Amino acid sequence: MDSNNAHHGPVMRNIGLIGGMSWESSAEYYRLLNEETRRRLGGHHCARSLLLTVDFAEIEALQRAGDWETAGRLLAEAAGTLERAGAEMVLLCTNTMHRVAGVIEAGIGVPFVHIVDSTAERITAAGLTTVGLLGTRFTMEMDFYRSRMREHGLEVLVPAEPDRTLVHDVIYRELTQGRVEDSSRTAYRRIIADLAGRGAQGVVLGCTEITLLVGPRDSPVPVFDSTRIHVEHALDLALGVPIAR
C-alpha cells in the first residue's frame, strides 16, 4: 500500500486561532470548528488547529484606554507564535480586535482570514445589499468594520442610542462573563426588529459572543453569525480551496 494514501480523508491545513477575547467565544470557535469538520469529513475527524489564548483583561484595558497600537502588537506577537508553531493560516477569534488586523497580517507570512471578508462574501452571495450590525461599541461606531463591509458593496445600519450602549453593555457585562439573560434577549430582539424596520435585509451578529444570546429565530430577517461564517470559511481554505493572496 502506498504510504502516501495511508491517511483517510483530505490533508487539512493547520488552523491557528488567537483566542481569549473572551474565552467563551473562543470555546464556541473550537466547538464549531470541530463539529463542522466532523460534519464534512465524518468519522473521528477533528480540525487540525492551534489555539493561543491571550489575557482578555489586558486587551480590554487597552481597548478602554484607546491604546490600539499596543493591543495590535500583542496580537501580532500571538500570530507570530502560532505561525512558528506550525499554523498555516491565522484566525482572530473576535470581531472588535479586527481593528488591528492590518498589523497582525503584516507580521505573518501565512494567510490571515479576515472575519469581515468572510461575512461580507456570505451576505453578497445571498443577494443582500443592506445589513444591520450588532457588536461592541467599537465595532458599531468605528469605521474599520463598516468601511470594509462597504468595500464589498454593502450598506451597514447600526442601532441608534441608547440601544448601541445596551448592545455593548450586554456583551461586556453579561456575555463575556458567561451570563445569558432573558431580558437581554428580549431587548436584542427589539433592536433587531428596529434595524429590519429601517431597511436591513439581514442582521450581522458582529461580535463573537452575541451568538450565545440570539440566533435566526430571534430575527424577522436572515441572521449572519460572523463566528460560524468565519469558521466555515477557514475550513474551506484548510481543506484545499485555493487561498487568494
Secondary structure, DSSP 8 states (H G I E B T S, - for coil): --GGG-S-S-----EEEEE-TTHHHHHHHHHHHHHHHHHHH-TT----EEEEE--HHHHHHHHHHT-HHHHHHHHHHHHHHHHHTT-SEEEES-SGGGGGHHHHHHT-SS-B--HHHHHHHHHHHTT--EEEEE--HHHHHSHHHHHHHHHTT-EEE---TTHHHHHHHHHHHTGGGT---HHHHHHHHHHHHHHHHTT-SEEEE-STTGGGT--GGG-SS-EEEHHHHHHHHHHHHHTT-----
